[in-house]
């Protein structure tokens, strides 16, 4: 079946912003929108404490809950009374007010350079990632990142303040993925990226993953579930309208990196594409329910800042 992954793409332009490329100055200017994000702020006890109560698992200032003991929990945190009453080892969980490591994982695989309406998924994902990055440092957090594509993974060490965001945005604009969109590459799963995130993230981190989540396998699902045990995970799922509502018939232009084609859709193809999309979203919903992972959905036609503003309340 012919892929729609390359309907639109073009080399990035550093002087202007469009639906098909990113622009460093435009990403920097998104800092101005951070003040519009209606996010609840917590009390700050010190200059380096951060501006929110983290969900870091460990000893802290405020009791949160009691849950069944999990490998890695401190023995000193065991609630012996509840353990004796229920016959199963339970651990006290605290929330402490402190700086929180933020890790943004951004997908630049070939499937992200796709759109039939609005902007490329890669453009939408980068704009959302920039907003989340600026929002993170406004709360006094340290920002790290992971950019990945079929060609390579690029890790950025957590850094506090504006310097960390600029380093991240510079990495986005100069990713080799923008220059090699026309090169035929094999499809890749999310297995390696999910495993890498488990190694990079510290307990208590807030991890944002921005992707279309193609190539989600039982292995990567298991890795994300493991990651969510000791970190808060937010999946930002980017999709194009045609993926969620594939037409039953019609002719559509397609580009495979070398040649232009006319693609003729029919009901059989429609069912196949929609089944793939629905299966992928069902997997994400299952991750959300089973592991307490947050899910934000963004379309290529959405106003990114509005979606982030509305959905950050849940994070």
MITOR-589202 format. One record per residue: residue in one letter; z, y, x of N, C-alpha, C in turn. Coordinates in steps of 0.2 Angstrom, whole numbers, padded with zeros to 4 digits, always signed. Layout:
N
aZYXZYXZYX ...
***
This chain:
315
x+0000-0006+0004+0000+0000+0000+0000+0006+0004 x-0004+0011+0003-0004+0017+0007+0002+0021+0006 x+0004+0024+0012+0011+0028+0012+0009+0035+0010 x+0014+0038+0006+0014+0045+0005+0018+0049+0010 x+0020+0046+0015+0025+0049+0020+0022+0055+0023 x+0015+0056+0023+0012+0062+0027+0008+0066+0022 x+0010+0067+0016+0005+0072+0012+0005+0079+0015 x+0011+0081+0017+0011+0088+0020+0014+0087+0026 x+0012+0090+0032+0015+0091+0038+0011+0096+0042 x+0015+0099+0046+0012+0104+0051+0017+0106+0057 x+0015+0108+0062+0019+0109+0068+0024+0115+0066 x+0030+0115+0069+0035+0120+0067+0033+0127+0069 x+0034+0132+0065+0032+0139+0067+0038+0143+0069 x+0039+0146+0074+0045+0149+0076+0045+0156+0074 x+0040+0159+0071+0040+0166+0069+0040+0167+0061 x+0039+0161+0057+0040+0162+0050+0042+0155+0047 x+0045+0156+0041+0047+0150+0038+0043+0148+0032 x+0042+0141+0031+0037+0139+0026+0040+0133+0023 x+0036+0130+0019+0039+0123+0015+0038+0117+0020 x+0034+0118+0026+0033+0113+0030+0035+0113+0037 x+0039+0118+0039+0042+0119+0045+0049+0123+0045 x+0052+0123+0051+0059+0126+0051+0059+0132+0056 x+0063+0136+0056+0063+0142+0059+0070+0144+0062 x+0071+0145+0068+0078+0146+0070+0081+0152+0067 x+0078+0157+0067+0081+0163+0064+0083+0163+0057 x+0078+0159+0053+0080+0158+0046+0086+0153+0045 x+0087+0148+0050+0093+0144+0049+0099+0148+0051 x+0098+0153+0056+0104+0157+0058+0106+0161+0052 x+0101+0164+0049+0102+0169+0043+0106+0165+0037 x+0106+0159+0037+0109+0155+0032+0117+0156+0032 x+0119+0159+0038+0126+0160+0039+0129+0165+0033 x+0124+0169+0031+0126+0175+0026+0128+0171+0019 x+0125+0165+0018+0126+0162+0012+0133+0158+0011 x+0136+0158+0017+0142+0154+0017+0147+0157+0013 x+0148+0164+0012+0152+0167+0008+0151+0166+0001 x+0145+0163-0001+0144+0162-0008+0146+0155-0010 x+0148+0151-0005+0150+0144-0007+0157+0144-0010 x+0158+0142-0016+0164+0142-0019+0168+0136-0018 x+0171+0136-0012+0175+0131-0009+0182+0133-0009 x+0187+0128-0012+0194+0130-0012+0197+0130-0005 x+0200+0135-0003+0203+0136+0003+0211+0134+0003 x+0213+0131+0008+0220+0129+0009+0224+0134+0013 x+0231+0134+0013+0235+0138+0017+0234+0136+0024 x+0234+0141+0029+0233+0140+0036+0240+0141+0039 x+0243+0136+0043+0249+0137+0046+0249+0140+0053 x+0243+0139+0056+0242+0142+0063+0235+0143+0064 x+0233+0147+0070+0226+0149+0071+0222+0143+0072 x+0224+0138+0075+0220+0132+0076+0221+0126+0071 x+0224+0128+0066+0225+0122+0061+0220+0120+0056 x+0214+0125+0056+0209+0124+0051+0211+0126+0045 x+0206+0127+0040+0207+0130+0034+0208+0126+0028 x+0209+0119+0029+0210+0115+0023+0214+0109+0025 x+0217+0105+0020+0221+0099+0021+0216+0094+0023 x+0216+0091+0029+0212+0085+0030+0214+0079+0027 x+0210+0074+0027+0212+0067+0024+0213+0063+0030 x+0215+0065+0036+0216+0061+0042+0222+0056+0040 x+0221+0050+0042+0226+0045+0041+0231+0045+0046 x+0237+0046+0045+0242+0046+0050+0248+0050+0048 x+0253+0051+0053+0259+0055+0051+0257+0062+0050 x+0260+0066+0045+0258+0073+0044+0264+0076+0040 x+0262+0081+0037+0268+0085+0034+0268+0084+0026 x+0263+0081+0023+0263+0080+0016+0261+0073+0014 x+0266+0070+0010+0265+0063+0008+0259+0063+0003 x+0254+0058+0004+0249+0057+0000+0249+0051-0005 x+0249+0045-0002+0249+0039-0006+0252+0033-0002 x+0253+0028-0006+0254+0021-0003+0249+0017-0004 x+0246+0013+0001+0241+0009-0001+0242+0002+0004 x+0238-0003+0002+0239-0009+0006+0237-0008+0013 x+0241-0011+0018+0240-0011+0025+0233-0013+0027 x+0230-0008+0031+0223-0010+0034+0224-0010+0042 x+0220-0014+0045+0220-0014+0052+0219-0008+0055 x+0223-0006+0060+0223+0001+0063+0228+0006+0061 x+0232+0004+0055+0237+0008+0053+0243+0007+0057 x+0247+0013+0058+0253+0012+0062+0258+0008+0059 x+0262+0004+0063+0267+0000+0060+0273+0004+0058 x+0274+0010+0061+0279+0015+0059+0278+0018+0052 x+0272+0017+0050+0270+0020+0043+0271+0015+0037 x+0273+0009+0039+0274+0004+0033+0279+0006+0029 x+0278+0006+0022+0283+0007+0017+0286+0000+0016 x+0292-0001+0019+0296-0007+0018+0298-0009+0011 x+0300-0003+0007+0302-0004+0000+0297-0007-0004 x+0291-0004-0004+0285-0006-0008+0283-0013-0006 x+0283-0014+0001+0281-0020+0004+0286-0026+0001 x+0292-0025+0001+0297-0030-0002+0296-0031-0009 x+0295-0025-0013+0294-0026-0020+0288-0030-0022 x+0282-0028-0019+0276-0031-0021+0274-0037-0017 x+0277-0039-0011+0276-0045-0008+0270-0044-0003 x+0267-0038-0003+0261-0037+0002+0262-0031+0006 x+0260-0031+0012+0262-0025+0016+0258-0019+0014 x+0262-0013+0013+0259-0007+0011+0261-0002+0016 x+0256+0003+0017+0257+0009+0022+0257+0016+0018 x+0262+0020+0021+0262+0027+0018+0256+0031+0021 x+0253+0035+0017+0248+0039+0020+0250+0046+0019 x+0248+0050+0024+0250+0057+0024+0244+0061+0025 x+0244+0067+0022+0239+0072+0024+0242+0078+0028 x+0239+0079+0033+0241+0084+0038+0236+0090+0038 x+0239+0096+0039+0235+0102+0039+0233+0103+0047 x+0227+0102+0048+0225+0103+0055+0218+0103+0056 x+0215+0105+0062+0208+0105+0063+0205+0099+0062 x+0199+0099+0059+0196+0092+0057+0189+0092+0061 x+0187+0086+0064+0181+0086+0067+0175+0085+0062 x+0170+0088+0062+0164+0088+0058+0158+0085+0061 x+0155+0080+0058+0149+0077+0062+0144+0077+0056 x+0138+0080+0058+0132+0080+0054+0127+0076+0057 x+0125+0071+0053+0119+0066+0055+0113+0068+0051 x+0108+0070+0055+0102+0072+0051+0096+0067+0053 x+0092+0065+0048+0087+0060+0048+0080+0064+0049 x+0077+0063+0055+0070+0065+0056+0065+0060+0057 x+0066+0054+0053+0061+0049+0053+0055+0051+0049 x+0049+0048+0050+0043+0049+0047+0043+0051+0039 x+0047+0046+0036+0048+0047+0029+0051+0054+0026 x+0054+0057+0031+0057+0064+0029+0052+0069+0029 x+0046+0068+0033+0041+0073+0033+0036+0072+0027 x+0039+0073+0021+0035+0071+0015+0037+0076+0009 x+0032+0078+0005+0033+0081-0001+0027+0082-0005 x+0028+0082-0011+0022+0083-0016+0023+0090-0019 x+0029+0092-0020+0031+0098-0023+0037+0101-0018 x+0037+0108-0018+0043+0111-0015+0042+0111-0007 x+0047+0109-0004+0047+0109+0004+0048+0102+0006 x+0045+0100+0012+0046+0094+0015+0054+0092+0015 x+0055+0085+0014+0062+0083+0014+0065+0085+0021 x+0062+0085+0026+0065+0087+0033+0067+0094+0033 x+0063+0098+0029+0065+0105+0029+0071+0106+0025 x+0071+0103+0019+0077+0104+0014+0083+0101+0018 x+0082+0095+0021+0088+0092+0024+0091+0097+0030 x+0086+0100+0034+0089+0105+0039+0092+0111+0036 x+0089+0113+0031+0093+0119+0028+0100+0117+0025 x+0100+0112+0022+0107+0109+0020+0112+0108+0025 x+0109+0105+0031+0113+0104+0037+0116+0110+0040 x+0111+0116+0040+0113+0122+0043+0119+0125+0039 x+0118+0125+0032+0123+0128+0028+0130+0124+0029 x+0130+0118+0029+0136+0114+0030+0139+0115+0037 x+0135+0116+0042+0137+0118+0049+0141+0125+0049 x+0137+0130+0046+0141+0137+0045+0147+0136+0041 x+0147+0133+0036+0153+0132+0032+0158+0129+0036 x+0157+0124+0040+0162+0120+0044+0166+0125+0048 x+0162+0129+0052+0165+0133+0057+0169+0139+0054 x+0167+0141+0048+0171+0146+0044+0178+0143+0042 x+0179+0137+0042+0185+0134+0041+0189+0132+0048 x+0186+0134+0053+0190+0133+0060+0189+0126+0062 x+0184+0122+0060+0183+0115+0062+0178+0115+0068 x+0178+0109+0072+0174+0108+0077+0168+0104+0075 x+0162+0106+0077+0155+0103+0074+0152+0099+0079 x+0150+0093+0078+0146+0088+0082+0140+0086+0077 x+0135+0083+0081+0130+0081+0077+0126+0075+0080 x+0122+0072+0076+0118+0067+0078+0111+0067+0074 x+0106+0068+0078+0099+0069+0076+0095+0062+0077 x+0092+0059+0073+0089+0053+0074+0082+0053+0071 x+0077+0049+0074+0071+0048+0072+0068+0041+0075 x+0062+0039+0074+0060+0033+0077+0060+0033+0084 x+0059+0039+0087+0058+0040+0094+0065+0040+0098 x+0070+0043+0095+0076+0044+0099+0082+0046+0095 x+0088+0045+0097+0094+0048+0094+0096+0053+0099 x+0099+0059+0096+0101+0065+0100+0108+0066+0098 x+0113+0066+0102+0120+0067+0100+0122+0074+0103 x+0126+0078+0099+0129+0084+0101+0136+0084+0101 x+0139+0085+0106+0147+0084+0106+0150+0090+0102 x+0156+0088+0099+0159+0093+0094+0161+0099+0098 x+0159+0105+0095+0161+0111+0099+0164+0116+0093 x+0169+0120+0095+0171+0125+0090+0167+0131+0090 x+0167+0134+0084+0164+0141+0083+0156+0141+0083 x+0154+0147+0083+0147+0149+0083+0142+0145+0088 x+0145+0144+0094+0142+0141+0099+0139+0134+0097 x+0144+0130+0094+0142+0124+0092+0137+0123+0086 x+0137+0128+0082+0132+0128+0077+0125+0130+0080 x+0125+0135+0084+0118+0137+0088+0116+0131+0092 x+0120+0127+0095+0118+0122+0099+0114+0116+0094 x+0117+0115+0088+0115+0111+0084+0108+0113+0081 x+0108+0119+0079+0101+0122+0076+0096+0122+0081 x+0097+0123+0087+0092+0123+0092+0090+0116+0093 x+0094+0111+0093+0092+0104+0093+0088+0102+0087 x+0089+0105+0081+0085+0104+0076+0078+0106+0077 x+0077+0113+0079+0071+0116+0080+0066+0113+0085 x+0070+0110+0090+0066+0107+0096+0066+0100+0096 x+0067+0097+0090+0067+0089+0090+0060+0087+0091 x+0059+0082+0095+0052+0079+0096+0049+0077+0089 x+0053+0076+0084+0050+0073+0078+0045+0078+0075 x+0046+0085+0076+0042+0090+0073+0035+0090+0076 x+0035+0088+0083+0028+0088+0086+0024+0081+0086 x+0028+0076+0084+0024+0069+0084+0023+0066+0077 x+0023+0071+0072+0022+0068+0065+0016+0064+0064 x+0010+0065+0068+0004+0062+0067+0004+0055+0070 x+0009+0054+0075+0008+0048+0078+0011+0042+0074 x+0007+0036+0074+0009+0031+0070+0015+0027+0073 x+0020+0026+0069+0026+0023+0071+0029+0018+0066 x+0032+0013+0069+0034+0008+0064+0040+0010+0060 x+0041+0008+0054+0047+0010+0050+0053+0007+0053 x+0059+0011+0052+0065+0009+0055+0070+0009+0050 x+0075+0005+0051+0081+0004+0046+0086+0009+0049 x+0092+0009+0045+0097+0014+0047+0103+0010+0050 x+0102+0004+0052+0107+0000+0055+0109+0003+0062 x+0105+0005+0066+0107+0008+0073+0111+0014+0072 x+0108+0018+0067+0112+0025+0066+0119+0024+0063 x+0119+0019+0058+0126+0018+0055+0131+0016+0061 x+0129+0011+0065+0133+0009+0070+0135+0014+0075 x+0130+0018+0077+0131+0024+0081+0136+0029+0078 x+0136+0030+0072+0141+0035+0069+0148+0032+0069 x+0149+0025+0068+0155+0022+0069+0158+0024+0076 x+0154+0023+0081+0156+0025+0088+0158+0032+0089 x+0154+0036+0086+0154+0044+0088+0160+0047+0084 x+0162+0045+0078+0166+0048+0074+0174+0046+0075 x+0178+0051+0075+0185+0050+0076+0188+0049+0069 x+0194+0045+0069+0198+0044+0063+0199+0051+0060 x+0198+0052+0054+0200+0058+0050+0194+0063+0050 x+0188+0061+0053+0182+0065+0053+0179+0066+0046 x+0175+0071+0046+0171+0072+0040+0164+0071+0042 x+0161+0066+0039+0154+0065+0042+0149+0066+0036 x+0144+0070+0037+0139+0072+0033+0133+0068+0035 x+0129+0064+0031+0123+0061+0033+0118+0063+0028 x+0113+0066+0031+0107+0069+0027+0101+0065+0028 x+0098+0062+0023+0093+0057+0024+0090+0055+0017 x+0084+0052+0017+0081+0049+0011+0084+0042+0010 x+0087+0040+0015+0091+0033+0015+0086+0027+0014 x+0079+0028+0016+0075+0023+0017+0077+0018+0022 x+0076+0012+0021+0079+0007+0027+0086+0006+0026 x+0089+0007+0021+0096+0005+0020+0097-0003+0019 x+0100-0006+0023+0101-0013+0023+0108-0016+0022 x+0109-0022+0021+0116-0024+0020+0120-0023+0026 x+0117-0023+0032+0121-0021+0038+0123-0014+0039 x+0118-0009+0037+0120-0002+0037+0125+0000+0032 x+0124-0004+0026+0129-0003+0020+0136-0005+0023 x+0136-0010+0026+0143-0013+0028+0146-0008+0034 x+0141-0005+0038+0144-0001+0043+0146+0006+0040 x+0143+0008+0035+0145+0014+0032+0151+0013+0028 x+0152+0007+0025+0159+0006+0022+0164+0006+0027 x+0163+0003+0033+0168+0003+0038+0170+0010+0040 x+0165+0014+0041+0166+0021+0043+0170+0025+0038 x+0169+0023+0032+0173+0027+0026+0180+0025+0026 x+0182+0020+0030+0189+0017+0030+0194+0022+0033 x+0191+0026+0038+0195+0030+0042+0192+0037+0043 x+0186+0039+0040+0183+0045+0039+0181+0047+0032 x+0180+0053+0031+0177+0055+0024+0170+0055+0025 x+0166+0052+0021+0159+0052+0022+0155+0055+0016 x+0151+0059+0017+0147+0063+0012+0139+0061+0013 x+0136+0058+0008+0129+0056+0009+0125+0061+0005 x+0121+0065+0009+0116+0070+0005+0109+0067+0005 x+0108+0064-0001+0101+0060-0002+0096+0065-0004 x+0091+0066+0000+0085+0070-0001+0079+0066-0004 x+0076+0068-0010+0071+0065-0013+0065+0070-0015 x+0059+0067-0016+0054+0071-0019+0053+0069-0026 x+0051+0073-0030+0050+0072-0037+0046+0066-0039 x+0040+0065-0035+0036+0059-0036+0040+0052-0034 x+0045+0052-0030+0048+0046-0029+0052+0044-0035 x+0055+0049-0038+0059+0047-0044+0055+0047-0050 x+0050+0050-0051+0046+0050-0057+0038+0049-0055 x+0037+0043-0052+0030+0042-0050+0025+0042-0056 x+0019+0045-0055+0015+0045-0061+0012+0038-0062 x+0010+0037-0069+0007+0031-0070+0000+0030-0069 x-0003+0036-0068-0011+0036-0066-0012+0043-0063 x-0018+0043-0060-0021+0049-0057-0023+0048-0050 x-0026+0053-0047-0029+0053-0040-0025+0058-0036 x-0023+0056-0030-0018+0061-0026-0021+0060-0019 x-0021+0066-0015-0023+0066-0008-0017+0063-0004 x-0019+0059+0001-0015+0056+0005-0017+0057+0013 x-0013+0058+0017-0014+0058+0024-0010+0053+0028 x-0013+0049+0032-0010+0044+0036-0009+0046+0043 x-0010+0052+0045-0009+0054+0052-0015+0055+0055 x-0021+0052+0053-0027+0052+0056-0033+0054+0051 x-0032+0051+0045-0038+0053+0040-0035+0055+0033 x-0039+0058+0030-0037+0060+0023-0040+0055+0018 x-0036+0053+0013-0039+0048+0008-0037+0051+0001 x-0040+0048-0004-0038+0049-0011-0035+0043-0014 x-0029+0044-0016-0025+0038-0018-0025+0038-0026 x-0027+0032-0029-0028+0031-0036-0022+0027-0038 x-0017+0030-0042-0011+0027-0045-0013+0023-0051 x-0009+0018-0052-0009+0014-0058-0002+0012-0060 x-0001+0009-0066+0005+0007-0068+0009+0002-0064 x+0005-0002-0061+0008-0007-0056+0011-0004-0050 x+0008+0001-0047+0010+0005-0041+0016+0009-0043 x+0016+0012-0049+0021+0016-0052+0028+0012-0052 x+0027+0006-0055+0033+0002-0056+0036+0000-0049 x+0032-0002-0044+0034-0003-0037+0038+0002-0034 x+0035+0008-0034+0038+0014-0031+0044+0016-0034 x+0045+0016-0041+0051+0018-0045+0056+0012-0044 x+0054+0006-0043+0059+0001-0042+0062+0002-0035 x+0058+0004-0030+0061+0005-0023+0066+0011-0023 x+0064+0016-0027+0069+0022-0027+0075+0020-0031 x+0074+0017-0037+0080+0015-0041+0085+0010-0037 x+0082+0006-0033+0086+0001-0029+0090+0005-0024 x+0087+0010-0021+0090+0014-0016+0096+0018-0018 x+0095+0021-0024+0100+0025-0027+0106+0021-0030 x+0104+0015-0032+0109+0010-0034+0114+0008-0028 x+0111+0007-0023+0115+0005-0017+0119+0011-0015 x+0117+0017-0015+0121+0023-0014+0127+0024-0019 x+0125+0023-0025+0130+0023-0030+0136+0018-0029 x+0134+0012-0027+0138+0007-0025+0143+0008-0020 x+0140+0011-0014+0144+0014-0009+0149+0019-0011 x+0147+0023-0015+0151+0028-0018+0157+0025-0022 x+0156+0021-0026+0161+0018-0030+0166+0013-0026 x+0163+0009-0022+0167+0004-0018+0171+0007-0012 x+0169+0013-0009+0172+0015-0003+0174+0023-0004 x+0173+0025-0010+0175+0032-0010+0171+0037-0007 x+0165+0035-0005+0160+0040-0002+0157+0045-0007 x+0157+0051-0005+0154+0056-0009+0146+0056-0009 x+0143+0058-0014+0136+0058-0014+0133+0064-0017 x+0129+0067-0014+0125+0074-0016+0118+0072-0016 x+0115+0074-0022+0107+0072-0022+0104+0079-0022 x+0099+0080-0018+0095+0086-0018+0087+0084-0018 x+0084+0088-0022+0076+0087-0023+0073+0092-0019 x+0066+0090-0017+0062+0095-0013+0061+0101-0016 x+0062+0102-0023+0061+0108-0027+0067+0112-0028 x+0073+0109-0026+0079+0112-0027+0081+0118-0023 x+0085+0123-0025+0087+0128-0021+0093+0125-0018 x+0093+0125-0011+0098+0121-0007+0105+0124-0008 x+0105+0130-0007+0112+0134-0006+0115+0133-0013 x+0111+0133-0019+0115+0132-0025+0117+0125-0026 x+0114+0120-0024+0116+0113-0024+0122+0112-0020 x+0122+0115-0014+0128+0114-0009+0134+0118-0012 x+0133+0123-0015+0138+0127-0018+0142+0123-0024 x+0137+0120-0028+0140+0117-0034+0144+0110-0032 x+0141+0107-0027+0143+0100-0026+0149+0100-0020 x+0150+0105-0016+0155+0105-0011+0162+0105-0014 x+0163+0107-0021+0169+0106-0024+0172+0099-0024 x+0167+0094-0024+0169+0087-0024+0171+0084-0018 x+0170+0088-0012+0171+0085-0005+0178+0088-0003 
***
